[in-house]
Structures are given as C-alpha cells and as structure tokens.
Amino acid sequence: MNLIIDAGNTRVKLAVFEKDRLVEVVFIDVENFFLEIKKILKNYRITVGILSNVSFISVNKIQKLQKLVNLLILSSSTDVPFINLYETPETLGVDRIALVAAAVNKFTKKNILIIDAGTCITFDFVNDQTEYLGGAISPGIEMRYKALHHFTTKLPNLTKKELQNFIGNNTNGCINSGVVNGVIQELEGVIYQYKKKYPDLTVVLTGGDTNFLSKQLKSSIFANPNFLLEGLNKILIFNKNK
C-alpha cells in the first residue's frame, strides 16, 4: 500500500492507496502529524510513500518521517509522466505537478484545464501531446474575503456563502457577490478562453472549494476533490515501476 502526504498551505491530508484505489483520507492539523502517521502505519501495510510539501513540513520533520517510511519527496526534479514545458520548472509548485500527473493519467491524450480552488485558485493546462504549458494563479475565496477586511477600515470579515442574488442590497450581500460571483465569473471566463482555443477541452475542478463552486458553475466540469492525491499516487507508482 502507498502512503500519500499532501502538506498544503492550511492543512495536511493523509491518504492510503492500494494500487489505484483510494482506501482512506484523513485531514489533520500539523500538531498531530506524527501521531496520525503512526496510526496509519499501524493499521496498513505501507510499503512506500510520497510527500508533497507546499509549506510547513520542516527538514527536521522530513528526516524523522523518512525513518518511518520509504519516502519520495516530490520536487521539480522528480520524474513525472508528462513533458514539462514550464519556463521556470524549479518554481512550479509540487501541488500543481501532482494535479497535472493526475490529469494525464485519467484523460489520456486530451486537452485538459485543471482548476484547483483552495487557498489560491490555480489554473493548469496540459495539451493532447501530454505537454504541460502553464496556467495562472489567482487569490482563493477565503483570501479575497480576508483582503477586503484587512485593507479597509470598515468592511467585515465574512465567510463564504452560496450566492442567492448577484445584486447585493446591503454591505454583506455586496461583499458576498463581489467575492463569490467574482470567482464564478472568473472561472467561467477562463474556461471560455481555453475552449475558444481548444474546443475539445476537458475541465477538472478540485481543491477545498470544489463542492461549493461546482454546483454554481454552468460549464461542464469533472469535480474531484481528491484529484491531487490521485496525482501524487500516480507519480509514486511511476517512479516505483521505473
């Protein structure tokens, strides 16, 4: 079995795969990191693992982790099942690398736009020649709410709320419309841009806000909140089988 560790900007996801099958997913705080890892190692016969570390897992913790499990640390130099044409591959986030790996595995020889709606909203495009070309990075929903509160003196810090009317008739309604409707229109607009150039485009939506956004989008999409985990597992298998 494979242990997948996704250390994102705000939380850690642990997953166990048996070959391609997702067996378990656990969301943890960084304080409980090793406690949860040891629980999984006790409950499952883990042979190898992979770590995608966007932010806060220190070198010290990684070294400690490597004593517990045979671990692949995902980086820009890791072998991946696609051609990376990013101009600065060493600056490409490991989470985005994993998403592209998942896309080329699930949608073979397709033009694919992957939208990851989390702390940031990232857009990643891979063409039907399995070439990764790049994409875009934008503020996520929570970041937009916090920015409105932080950079003004009177606007409140709100939490996301499904849009009932795009015309806000009070301050909270205007903020919600500006953030949620703004994100929806941004996603629809970017999808339209790509579809004009690639009419046969496949669109994947993933990340923490997948369920919140998927029911509000008009565009045809594949919604999969575990897409990044699947991509990490694919990279691990790809390197294990070489």
ChimeraX commands (.cxc) that place a marker at each C-alpha (Angstrom):
marker #1 position 0.00,0.00,0.00 radius 0.5
marker #1 position 1.03,3.60,-0.65 radius 0.5
marker #1 position 1.03,6.48,1.84 radius 0.5
marker #1 position 0.28,9.88,0.33 radius 0.5
marker #1 position 1.08,13.05,2.30 radius 0.5
marker #1 position -0.20,16.37,0.97 radius 0.5
marker #1 position 1.01,19.26,3.14 radius 0.5
marker #1 position -0.84,22.25,1.74 radius 0.5
marker #1 position -1.00,25.89,2.75 radius 0.5
marker #1 position -3.56,25.41,5.52 radius 0.5
marker #1 position -3.74,21.70,6.42 radius 0.5
marker #1 position -2.29,18.24,5.87 radius 0.5
marker #1 position -4.07,15.45,4.02 radius 0.5
marker #1 position -3.02,11.86,4.52 radius 0.5
marker #1 position -4.24,9.17,2.14 radius 0.5
marker #1 position -3.76,5.44,1.72 radius 0.5
marker #1 position -3.94,3.83,-1.73 radius 0.5
marker #1 position -4.00,0.18,-2.63 radius 0.5
marker #1 position -2.60,0.42,-6.16 radius 0.5
marker #1 position -5.06,2.88,-7.81 radius 0.5
marker #1 position -7.81,2.54,-5.22 radius 0.5
marker #1 position -8.20,5.23,-2.57 radius 0.5
marker #1 position -8.70,3.44,0.76 radius 0.5
marker #1 position -8.72,6.25,3.31 radius 0.5
marker #1 position -8.30,10.03,3.57 radius 0.5
marker #1 position -7.53,11.84,6.84 radius 0.5
marker #1 position -7.41,15.62,7.39 radius 0.5
marker #1 position -5.06,16.59,10.21 radius 0.5
marker #1 position -3.53,19.58,11.97 radius 0.5
marker #1 position 0.24,19.82,11.78 radius 0.5
marker #1 position 0.43,19.32,15.58 radius 0.5
marker #1 position -0.96,15.77,15.17 radius 0.5
marker #1 position 1.23,14.96,12.18 radius 0.5
marker #1 position 3.36,12.12,13.54 radius 0.5
marker #1 position 0.59,10.72,15.74 radius 0.5
marker #1 position -1.66,10.23,12.69 radius 0.5
marker #1 position 1.19,8.91,10.54 radius 0.5
marker #1 position 1.97,6.25,13.15 radius 0.5
marker #1 position -1.71,5.27,13.33 radius 0.5
marker #1 position -1.81,4.71,9.58 radius 0.5
marker #1 position 1.44,2.74,9.59 radius 0.5
marker #1 position -0.01,0.57,12.34 radius 0.5
marker #1 position -3.32,-0.02,10.53 radius 0.5
marker #1 position -2.00,-0.59,6.99 radius 0.5
marker #1 position 0.91,-2.44,5.45 radius 0.5
marker #1 position 2.58,0.60,3.87 radius 0.5
marker #1 position 5.49,-0.11,1.53 radius 0.5
marker #1 position 6.29,3.35,0.16 radius 0.5
marker #1 position 5.13,6.95,0.49 radius 0.5
marker #1 position 5.29,10.31,-1.22 radius 0.5
marker #1 position 5.33,13.82,0.27 radius 0.5
marker #1 position 4.07,16.96,-1.42 radius 0.5
marker #1 position 5.23,19.78,0.84 radius 0.5
marker #1 position 3.94,23.21,-0.14 radius 0.5
marker #1 position 4.72,24.95,3.12 radius 0.5
marker #1 position 5.29,23.96,6.72 radius 0.5
marker #1 position 6.83,20.48,7.00 radius 0.5
marker #1 position 10.37,21.28,8.15 radius 0.5
marker #1 position 13.55,19.48,7.07 radius 0.5
marker #1 position 13.79,18.08,10.58 radius 0.5
marker #1 position 10.29,16.59,10.36 radius 0.5
marker #1 position 11.01,15.17,6.90 radius 0.5
marker #1 position 14.14,13.42,8.16 radius 0.5
marker #1 position 12.15,11.98,11.05 radius 0.5
marker #1 position 9.45,10.85,8.63 radius 0.5
marker #1 position 11.98,9.12,6.37 radius 0.5
marker #1 position 12.93,6.88,9.29 radius 0.5
marker #1 position 9.32,5.66,9.46 radius 0.5
marker #1 position 8.61,5.02,5.79 radius 0.5
marker #1 position 10.45,4.75,2.46 radius 0.5
marker #1 position 9.55,8.23,1.22 radius 0.5
marker #1 position 9.75,10.01,-2.14 radius 0.5
marker #1 position 9.96,13.79,-1.72 radius 0.5
marker #1 position 8.23,15.39,-4.69 radius 0.5
marker #1 position 10.25,18.19,-6.29 radius 0.5
marker #1 position 10.83,19.77,-9.69 radius 0.5
marker #1 position 13.50,17.14,-10.40 radius 0.5
marker #1 position 11.19,14.15,-9.74 radius 0.5
marker #1 position 10.39,12.07,-12.82 radius 0.5
marker #1 position 6.80,12.67,-13.94 radius 0.5
marker #1 position 4.58,11.15,-16.65 radius 0.5
marker #1 position 4.32,14.33,-18.74 radius 0.5
marker #1 position 6.56,16.79,-20.61 radius 0.5
marker #1 position 7.11,19.91,-18.51 radius 0.5
marker #1 position 7.46,22.99,-20.72 radius 0.5
marker #1 position 7.16,25.49,-17.88 radius 0.5
marker #1 position 9.80,28.20,-18.38 radius 0.5
marker #1 position 10.94,28.01,-14.74 radius 0.5
marker #1 position 10.23,24.39,-13.70 radius 0.5
marker #1 position 12.09,24.82,-10.40 radius 0.5
marker #1 position 9.45,27.38,-9.31 radius 0.5
marker #1 position 6.44,25.23,-10.21 radius 0.5
marker #1 position 4.52,24.18,-7.10 radius 0.5
marker #1 position 4.62,20.47,-6.31 radius 0.5
marker #1 position 0.84,20.51,-5.86 radius 0.5
marker #1 position 0.44,21.68,-9.46 radius 0.5
marker #1 position 2.86,18.98,-10.66 radius 0.5
marker #1 position 0.69,16.35,-8.95 radius 0.5
marker #1 position -2.50,17.73,-10.50 radius 0.5
marker #1 position -1.06,17.51,-14.00 radius 0.5
marker #1 position 0.09,13.94,-13.34 radius 0.5
marker #1 position -3.47,13.03,-12.32 radius 0.5
marker #1 position -4.88,14.69,-15.43 radius 0.5
marker #1 position -2.68,12.93,-17.96 radius 0.5
marker #1 position -3.38,9.61,-16.27 radius 0.5
marker #1 position -7.18,9.99,-16.18 radius 0.5
marker #1 position -7.68,11.77,-19.53 radius 0.5
marker #1 position -5.13,10.29,-21.92 radius 0.5
marker #1 position -4.16,12.45,-24.91 radius 0.5
marker #1 position -6.69,15.18,-24.09 radius 0.5
marker #1 position -6.51,18.95,-23.76 radius 0.5
marker #1 position -7.10,19.45,-20.03 radius 0.5
marker #1 position -7.60,22.51,-17.83 radius 0.5
marker #1 position -7.23,21.73,-14.12 radius 0.5
marker #1 position -8.69,24.30,-11.70 radius 0.5
marker #1 position -7.61,23.91,-8.08 radius 0.5
marker #1 position -9.82,26.06,-5.84 radius 0.5
marker #1 position -8.08,26.21,-2.49 radius 0.5
marker #1 position -6.09,28.88,-0.63 radius 0.5
marker #1 position -5.20,30.12,-4.10 radius 0.5
marker #1 position -7.03,29.30,-7.32 radius 0.5
marker #1 position -4.62,27.77,-9.80 radius 0.5
marker #1 position -5.23,27.04,-13.46 radius 0.5
marker #1 position -3.02,24.43,-15.14 radius 0.5
marker #1 position -3.17,23.35,-18.78 radius 0.5
marker #1 position -1.79,20.21,-20.40 radius 0.5
marker #1 position -2.35,19.56,-24.10 radius 0.5
marker #1 position -3.20,16.40,-26.04 radius 0.5
marker #1 position 0.52,15.77,-26.58 radius 0.5
marker #1 position 0.99,15.40,-22.81 radius 0.5
marker #1 position 2.83,18.73,-22.71 radius 0.5
marker #1 position 2.32,20.95,-19.68 radius 0.5
marker #1 position 2.26,24.58,-20.84 radius 0.5
marker #1 position 1.47,26.52,-17.64 radius 0.5
marker #1 position -1.61,28.41,-16.46 radius 0.5
marker #1 position -2.41,31.07,-13.88 radius 0.5
marker #1 position -2.56,31.78,-10.13 radius 0.5
marker #1 position -5.31,33.83,-8.51 radius 0.5
marker #1 position -6.46,34.56,-4.91 radius 0.5
marker #1 position -8.79,31.96,-3.41 radius 0.5
marker #1 position -12.22,32.66,-1.94 radius 0.5
marker #1 position -11.15,32.97,1.71 radius 0.5
marker #1 position -8.17,35.11,0.73 radius 0.5
marker #1 position -10.48,37.56,-1.06 radius 0.5
marker #1 position -12.75,37.92,1.97 radius 0.5
marker #1 position -9.74,38.48,4.24 radius 0.5
marker #1 position -8.21,41.02,1.85 radius 0.5
marker #1 position -11.39,43.14,1.82 radius 0.5
marker #1 position -11.41,43.16,5.62 radius 0.5
marker #1 position -7.66,43.68,6.06 radius 0.5
marker #1 position -7.16,46.51,3.57 radius 0.5
marker #1 position -10.20,48.55,4.65 radius 0.5
marker #1 position -11.29,50.05,7.95 radius 0.5
marker #1 position -15.00,49.12,7.98 radius 0.5
marker #1 position -15.65,46.07,5.86 radius 0.5
marker #1 position -16.32,42.90,7.92 radius 0.5
marker #1 position -14.50,39.60,7.50 radius 0.5
marker #1 position -17.17,37.22,6.20 radius 0.5
marker #1 position -17.26,33.51,5.48 radius 0.5
marker #1 position -18.29,32.10,2.12 radius 0.5
marker #1 position -21.98,31.84,1.37 radius 0.5
marker #1 position -23.71,30.46,-1.70 radius 0.5
marker #1 position -24.89,33.31,-3.91 radius 0.5
marker #1 position -28.66,33.92,-3.99 radius 0.5
marker #1 position -28.59,37.19,-5.94 radius 0.5
marker #1 position -25.66,38.75,-7.75 radius 0.5
marker #1 position -27.05,42.21,-6.89 radius 0.5
marker #1 position -26.15,42.82,-3.26 radius 0.5
marker #1 position -28.62,45.09,-1.40 radius 0.5
marker #1 position -26.54,45.51,1.77 radius 0.5
marker #1 position -22.83,45.54,2.62 radius 0.5
marker #1 position -22.60,41.83,3.40 radius 0.5
marker #1 position -24.55,40.98,0.26 radius 0.5
marker #1 position -22.25,43.18,-1.82 radius 0.5
marker #1 position -19.15,41.54,-0.37 radius 0.5
marker #1 position -20.55,38.05,-0.97 radius 0.5
marker #1 position -21.48,38.98,-4.52 radius 0.5
marker #1 position -18.11,40.55,-5.16 radius 0.5
marker #1 position -16.23,37.51,-3.90 radius 0.5
marker #1 position -18.40,34.53,-4.87 radius 0.5
marker #1 position -19.87,35.92,-8.07 radius 0.5
marker #1 position -16.45,37.32,-8.93 radius 0.5
marker #1 position -14.84,33.88,-8.58 radius 0.5
marker #1 position -17.61,32.17,-10.56 radius 0.5
marker #1 position -17.38,34.69,-13.40 radius 0.5
marker #1 position -13.58,34.40,-13.35 radius 0.5
marker #1 position -13.74,30.61,-13.67 radius 0.5
marker #1 position -16.38,30.73,-16.40 radius 0.5
marker #1 position -14.37,33.37,-18.26 radius 0.5
marker #1 position -11.10,31.42,-18.09 radius 0.5
marker #1 position -12.84,28.21,-19.19 radius 0.5
marker #1 position -14.37,30.11,-22.14 radius 0.5
marker #1 position -10.92,31.46,-23.11 radius 0.5
marker #1 position -9.42,27.99,-23.20 radius 0.5
marker #1 position -12.40,26.48,-25.03 radius 0.5
marker #1 position -12.10,29.08,-27.79 radius 0.5
marker #1 position -8.58,27.81,-28.47 radius 0.5
marker #1 position -9.19,24.15,-27.56 radius 0.5
marker #1 position -12.85,23.29,-28.35 radius 0.5
marker #1 position -12.48,19.70,-27.13 radius 0.5
marker #1 position -11.28,20.89,-23.70 radius 0.5
marker #1 position -11.76,18.72,-20.61 radius 0.5
marker #1 position -12.13,20.75,-17.39 radius 0.5
marker #1 position -11.37,19.37,-13.93 radius 0.5
marker #1 position -12.29,21.22,-10.73 radius 0.5
marker #1 position -10.59,20.20,-7.49 radius 0.5
marker #1 position -9.46,21.66,-4.16 radius 0.5
marker #1 position -11.14,22.58,-0.89 radius 0.5
marker #1 position -13.89,24.67,-2.53 radius 0.5
marker #1 position -14.80,22.04,-5.14 radius 0.5
marker #1 position -18.24,21.20,-3.77 radius 0.5
marker #1 position -19.08,24.84,-3.03 radius 0.5
marker #1 position -18.26,26.00,-6.57 radius 0.5
marker #1 position -19.21,23.01,-8.74 radius 0.5
marker #1 position -22.97,23.42,-8.23 radius 0.5
marker #1 position -22.77,27.12,-9.12 radius 0.5
marker #1 position -20.82,26.75,-12.37 radius 0.5
marker #1 position -22.63,26.46,-15.69 radius 0.5
marker #1 position -19.67,24.99,-17.57 radius 0.5
marker #1 position -19.39,21.22,-17.90 radius 0.5
marker #1 position -16.69,20.04,-15.49 radius 0.5
marker #1 position -15.38,16.95,-13.74 radius 0.5
marker #1 position -15.43,17.69,-9.99 radius 0.5
marker #1 position -12.97,15.65,-7.93 radius 0.5
marker #1 position -11.78,16.95,-4.53 radius 0.5
marker #1 position -9.19,14.13,-4.30 radius 0.5
marker #1 position -7.55,14.77,-7.66 radius 0.5
marker #1 position -4.24,15.94,-6.16 radius 0.5
marker #1 position -3.99,12.81,-4.00 radius 0.5
marker #1 position -4.57,10.65,-7.07 radius 0.5
marker #1 position -1.82,12.54,-8.90 radius 0.5
marker #1 position 0.66,12.02,-6.07 radius 0.5
marker #1 position -0.14,8.31,-6.06 radius 0.5
marker #1 position 0.43,8.17,-9.83 radius 0.5
marker #1 position 3.83,9.86,-9.52 radius 0.5
marker #1 position 4.79,7.42,-6.77 radius 0.5
marker #1 position 3.77,4.41,-8.88 radius 0.5
marker #1 position 5.51,5.90,-11.94 radius 0.5
marker #1 position 8.81,6.19,-10.04 radius 0.5
marker #1 position 8.42,2.83,-8.27 radius 0.5
marker #1 position 7.93,1.00,-11.57 radius 0.5
marker #1 position 10.92,2.53,-13.35 radius 0.5
marker link #1:1,2 radius 0.2
marker link #1:2,3 radius 0.2
marker link #1:3,4 radius 0.2
marker link #1:4,5 radius 0.2
marker link #1:5,6 radius 0.2
marker link #1:6,7 radius 0.2
marker link #1:7,8 radius 0.2
marker link #1:8,9 radius 0.2
marker link #1:9,10 radius 0.2
marker link #1:10,11 radius 0.2
marker link #1:11,12 radius 0.2
marker link #1:12,13 radius 0.2
marker link #1:13,14 radius 0.2
marker link #1:14,15 radius 0.2
marker link #1:15,16 radius 0.2
marker link #1:16,17 radius 0.2
marker link #1:17,18 radius 0.2
marker link #1:18,19 radius 0.2
marker link #1:19,20 radius 0.2
marker link #1:20,21 radius 0.2
marker link #1:21,22 radius 0.2
marker link #1:22,23 radius 0.2
marker link #1:23,24 radius 0.2
marker link #1:24,25 radius 0.2
marker link #1:25,26 radius 0.2
marker link #1:26,27 radius 0.2
marker link #1:27,28 radius 0.2
marker link #1:28,29 radius 0.2
marker link #1:29,30 radius 0.2
marker link #1:30,31 radius 0.2
marker link #1:31,32 radius 0.2
marker link #1:32,33 radius 0.2
marker link #1:33,34 radius 0.2
marker link #1:34,35 radius 0.2
marker link #1:35,36 radius 0.2
marker link #1:36,37 radius 0.2
marker link #1:37,38 radius 0.2
marker link #1:38,39 radius 0.2
marker link #1:39,40 radius 0.2
marker link #1:40,41 radius 0.2
marker link #1:41,42 radius 0.2
marker link #1:42,43 radius 0.2
marker link #1:43,44 radius 0.2
marker link #1:44,45 radius 0.2
marker link #1:45,46 radius 0.2
marker link #1:46,47 radius 0.2
marker link #1:47,48 radius 0.2
marker link #1:48,49 radius 0.2
marker link #1:49,50 radius 0.2
marker link #1:50,51 radius 0.2
marker link #1:51,52 radius 0.2
marker link #1:52,53 radius 0.2
marker link #1:53,54 radius 0.2
marker link #1:54,55 radius 0.2
marker link #1:55,56 radius 0.2
marker link #1:56,57 radius 0.2
marker link #1:57,58 radius 0.2
marker link #1:58,59 radius 0.2
marker link #1:59,60 radius 0.2
marker link #1:60,61 radius 0.2
marker link #1:61,62 radius 0.2
marker link #1:62,63 radius 0.2
marker link #1:63,64 radius 0.2
marker link #1:64,65 radius 0.2
marker link #1:65,66 radius 0.2
marker link #1:66,67 radius 0.2
marker link #1:67,68 radius 0.2
marker link #1:68,69 radius 0.2
marker link #1:69,70 radius 0.2
marker link #1:70,71 radius 0.2
marker link #1:71,72 radius 0.2
marker link #1:72,73 radius 0.2
marker link #1:73,74 radius 0.2
marker link #1:74,75 radius 0.2
marker link #1:75,76 radius 0.2
marker link #1:76,77 radius 0.2
marker link #1:77,78 radius 0.2
marker link #1:78,79 radius 0.2
marker link #1:79,80 radius 0.2
marker link #1:80,81 radius 0.2
marker link #1:81,82 radius 0.2
marker link #1:82,83 radius 0.2
marker link #1:83,84 radius 0.2
marker link #1:84,85 radius 0.2
marker link #1:85,86 radius 0.2
marker link #1:86,87 radius 0.2
marker link #1:87,88 radius 0.2
marker link #1:88,89 radius 0.2
marker link #1:89,90 radius 0.2
marker link #1:90,91 radius 0.2
marker link #1:91,92 radius 0.2
marker link #1:92,93 radius 0.2
marker link #1:93,94 radius 0.2
marker link #1:94,95 radius 0.2
marker link #1:95,96 radius 0.2
marker link #1:96,97 radius 0.2
marker link #1:97,98 radius 0.2
marker link #1:98,99 radius 0.2
marker link #1:99,100 radius 0.2
marker link #1:100,101 radius 0.2
marker link #1:101,102 radius 0.2
marker link #1:102,103 radius 0.2
marker link #1:103,104 radius 0.2
marker link #1:104,105 radius 0.2
marker link #1:105,106 radius 0.2
marker link #1:106,107 radius 0.2
marker link #1:107,108 radius 0.2
marker link #1:108,109 radius 0.2
marker link #1:109,110 radius 0.2
marker link #1:110,111 radius 0.2
marker link #1:111,112 radius 0.2
marker link #1:112,113 radius 0.2
marker link #1:113,114 radius 0.2
marker link #1:114,115 radius 0.2
marker link #1:115,116 radius 0.2
marker link #1:116,117 radius 0.2
marker link #1:117,118 radius 0.2
marker link #1:118,119 radius 0.2
marker link #1:119,120 radius 0.2
marker link #1:120,121 radius 0.2
marker link #1:121,122 radius 0.2
marker link #1:122,123 radius 0.2
marker link #1:123,124 radius 0.2
marker link #1:124,125 radius 0.2
marker link #1:125,126 radius 0.2
marker link #1:126,127 radius 0.2
marker link #1:127,128 radius 0.2
marker link #1:128,129 radius 0.2
marker link #1:129,130 radius 0.2
marker link #1:130,131 radius 0.2
marker link #1:131,132 radius 0.2
marker link #1:132,133 radius 0.2
marker link #1:133,134 radius 0.2
marker link #1:134,135 radius 0.2
marker link #1:135,136 radius 0.2
marker link #1:136,137 radius 0.2
marker link #1:137,138 radius 0.2
marker link #1:138,139 radius 0.2
marker link #1:139,140 radius 0.2
marker link #1:140,141 radius 0.2
marker link #1:141,142 radius 0.2
marker link #1:142,143 radius 0.2
marker link #1:143,144 radius 0.2
marker link #1:144,145 radius 0.2
marker link #1:145,146 radius 0.2
marker link #1:146,147 radius 0.2
marker link #1:147,148 radius 0.2
marker link #1:148,149 radius 0.2
marker link #1:149,150 radius 0.2
marker link #1:150,151 radius 0.2
marker link #1:151,152 radius 0.2
marker link #1:152,153 radius 0.2
marker link #1:153,154 radius 0.2
marker link #1:154,155 radius 0.2
marker link #1:155,156 radius 0.2
marker link #1:156,157 radius 0.2
marker link #1:157,158 radius 0.2
marker link #1:158,159 radius 0.2
marker link #1:159,160 radius 0.2
marker link #1:160,161 radius 0.2
marker link #1:161,162 radius 0.2
marker link #1:162,163 radius 0.2
marker link #1:163,164 radius 0.2
marker link #1:164,165 radius 0.2
marker link #1:165,166 radius 0.2
marker link #1:166,167 radius 0.2
marker link #1:167,168 radius 0.2
marker link #1:168,169 radius 0.2
marker link #1:169,170 radius 0.2
marker link #1:170,171 radius 0.2
marker link #1:171,172 radius 0.2
marker link #1:172,173 radius 0.2
marker link #1:173,174 radius 0.2
marker link #1:174,175 radius 0.2
marker link #1:175,176 radius 0.2
marker link #1:176,177 radius 0.2
marker link #1:177,178 radius 0.2
marker link #1:178,179 radius 0.2
marker link #1:179,180 radius 0.2
marker link #1:180,181 radius 0.2
marker link #1:181,182 radius 0.2
marker link #1:182,183 radius 0.2
marker link #1:183,184 radius 0.2
marker link #1:184,185 radius 0.2
marker link #1:185,186 radius 0.2
marker link #1:186,187 radius 0.2
marker link #1:187,188 radius 0.2
marker link #1:188,189 radius 0.2
marker link #1:189,190 radius 0.2
marker link #1:190,191 radius 0.2
marker link #1:191,192 radius 0.2
marker link #1:192,193 radius 0.2
marker link #1:193,194 radius 0.2
marker link #1:194,195 radius 0.2
marker link #1:195,196 radius 0.2
marker link #1:196,197 radius 0.2
marker link #1:197,198 radius 0.2
marker link #1:198,199 radius 0.2
marker link #1:199,200 radius 0.2
marker link #1:200,201 radius 0.2
marker link #1:201,202 radius 0.2
marker link #1:202,203 radius 0.2
marker link #1:203,204 radius 0.2
marker link #1:204,205 radius 0.2
marker link #1:205,206 radius 0.2
marker link #1:206,207 radius 0.2
marker link #1:207,208 radius 0.2
marker link #1:208,209 radius 0.2
marker link #1:209,210 radius 0.2
marker link #1:210,211 radius 0.2
marker link #1:211,212 radius 0.2
marker link #1:212,213 radius 0.2
marker link #1:213,214 radius 0.2
marker link #1:214,215 radius 0.2
marker link #1:215,216 radius 0.2
marker link #1:216,217 radius 0.2
marker link #1:217,218 radius 0.2
marker link #1:218,219 radius 0.2
marker link #1:219,220 radius 0.2
marker link #1:220,221 radius 0.2
marker link #1:221,222 radius 0.2
marker link #1:222,223 radius 0.2
marker link #1:223,224 radius 0.2
marker link #1:224,225 radius 0.2
marker link #1:225,226 radius 0.2
marker link #1:226,227 radius 0.2
marker link #1:227,228 radius 0.2
marker link #1:228,229 radius 0.2
marker link #1:229,230 radius 0.2
marker link #1:230,231 radius 0.2
marker link #1:231,232 radius 0.2
marker link #1:232,233 radius 0.2
marker link #1:233,234 radius 0.2
marker link #1:234,235 radius 0.2
marker link #1:235,236 radius 0.2
marker link #1:236,237 radius 0.2
marker link #1:237,238 radius 0.2
marker link #1:238,239 radius 0.2
marker link #1:239,240 radius 0.2
marker link #1:240,241 radius 0.2
marker link #1:241,242 radius 0.2
view
